[in-house]
Structures are given as C-alpha cells and as structure tokens.
C-alpha cells in the first residue's frame, strides 16, 4: 500500500473509531480525544490511558492499551485494520479493551 493510501485508510479508521467512542463516552465514564492524528482514551478510576496512532513507515495502526502494544495491519478482504494474532478489527480490539474498565461497554 502506498503511503498516501495508508494515510487515507488510517485517518478514516481513526476518525470512525473516534466518532463511535465519543458517542459512547456520553453514556460511560471515560474521555476520548483526537489530536494530531492520534486518538487517546482516558479513564479516571482506575487511571489508565489508551493511545491509538498510525505508523506510516510500517503501514500499521499501533494501539497501546493495558501496558501492551498491538500492531494492526490492513486486511483488504475485510477492509479494516486487523490484529493478526487474534483476527480482531481495530473496533473490536478497542471495544474489548474498554470493556476491561467498563464491562457493560458496547458501541
């Protein structure tokens, strides 16, 4: 994938995720912010932060959550960024990560 295509796909994926999380944040106890192409989710109790950011040189989206790093690549068949180890899409991975703080979370 060319860099321009990666930036477009990653930007679309992060914006979509941000929109879904921002809407859900109204009903659950966390904050979400998009800044300079990276998405951040903050929890107050217990304190925690997730960061989702594109990594153009390797054409991946990197997620830092629960003291772990996840590297998702583009899956053309699914038209989504996917974590190879679990086959989770970015949205599925983030929903599972948030549910560790808020078990009833869904978006």
C-alpha positions as CSV (number, residue, x, y, z in Angstrom):
1,X,0.0,0.0,0.0
2,X,1.3,3.4,-0.9
3,X,1.8,5.9,1.9
4,X,-1.0,8.2,0.7
5,X,-3.4,5.3,0.6
6,X,-2.3,4.3,4.1
7,X,-2.8,7.8,5.5
8,X,-6.3,7.9,4.0
9,X,-7.3,4.5,5.3
10,X,-5.8,5.1,8.7
11,X,-7.3,8.5,9.0
12,X,-10.7,7.2,8.1
13,X,-10.4,4.3,10.6
14,X,-9.3,6.6,13.4
15,X,-12.0,9.1,12.7
16,X,-14.7,6.4,12.6
17,X,-13.4,5.0,15.9
18,X,-13.2,8.4,17.5
19,X,-16.8,9.2,16.5
20,X,-18.1,5.9,17.9
21,X,-16.1,6.3,21.2
22,X,-17.1,9.9,21.6
23,X,-20.7,9.0,21.3
24,X,-20.3,6.1,23.8
25,X,-18.3,8.4,26.2
26,X,-21.6,10.3,26.8
27,X,-23.0,7.1,28.4
28,X,-19.9,5.8,30.1
29,X,-17.2,7.2,32.3
30,X,-14.2,7.9,30.0
31,X,-12.9,10.7,27.9
32,X,-11.8,10.5,24.2
33,X,-9.7,13.0,22.3
34,X,-8.3,13.1,18.8
35,X,-5.1,15.2,18.5
36,X,-2.7,15.4,15.5
37,X,-3.9,12.1,14.0
38,X,-3.7,10.1,17.2
39,X,-6.6,9.1,19.4
40,X,-6.5,9.0,23.2
41,X,-8.9,7.4,25.6
42,X,-8.6,8.3,29.3
43,X,-10.1,6.6,32.4
44,X,-10.1,8.2,35.8
45,X,-10.9,5.3,38.1
46,X,-8.7,3.3,37.9
47,X,-6.5,5.7,36.0
48,X,-5.5,4.4,32.5
49,X,-4.8,5.7,29.0
50,X,-5.1,4.1,25.6
51,X,-3.4,5.6,22.6
52,X,-4.2,4.7,19.0
53,X,-1.9,6.1,16.3
54,X,-0.9,5.4,12.7
55,X,2.7,4.3,12.0
56,X,3.2,5.2,8.3
57,X,6.6,3.7,7.7
58,X,5.3,0.2,8.5
59,X,1.7,0.8,7.3
60,X,0.2,-0.2,10.7
61,X,-2.0,1.3,13.3
62,X,-0.5,0.9,16.8
63,X,-2.6,0.6,19.9
64,X,-1.2,1.0,23.4
65,X,-3.6,-0.3,26.0
66,X,-3.3,-2.2,29.3
67,X,0.5,-2.0,29.3
68,X,0.6,-3.8,25.9
69,X,1.3,-2.8,22.3
70,X,-0.9,-4.0,19.5
71,X,0.1,-3.6,15.8
72,X,-2.7,-3.8,13.3
73,X,-2.2,-4.2,9.6
74,X,-4.6,-3.5,6.7
75,X,-6.7,-6.5,5.7
76,X,-8.0,-5.8,2.2
77,X,-10.6,-8.6,2.3
78,X,-12.2,-7.2,5.4
79,X,-11.4,-3.6,4.5
80,X,-10.2,-2.9,8.1
81,X,-7.1,-2.8,10.2
82,X,-6.8,-6.2,11.9
83,X,-4.6,-7.6,14.6
84,X,-3.1,-10.8,13.1
85,X,-2.7,-12.7,16.4
86,X,-6.5,-12.5,17.2
87,X,-8.1,-11.5,13.9
88,X,-9.8,-8.6,15.7
89,X,-10.5,-5.4,13.9
90,X,-9.5,-2.1,15.4
91,X,-13.0,-1.5,16.6
92,X,-13.3,-5.0,18.1
93,X,-9.9,-4.6,19.8
94,X,-10.8,-1.2,21.3
95,X,-14.2,-2.4,22.4
96,X,-12.6,-5.3,24.3
97,X,-10.0,-3.0,25.8
98,X,-12.7,-0.6,27.1
99,X,-14.8,-3.5,28.5
100,X,-11.9,-4.3,30.8
101,X,-12.6,-1.0,32.5
102,X,-16.4,-0.9,31.8
103,X,-17.8,-4.4,31.5
104,X,-21.1,-3.2,30.1
105,X,-19.5,-1.1,27.4
106,X,-20.7,-1.5,23.8
107,X,-20.8,0.7,20.8
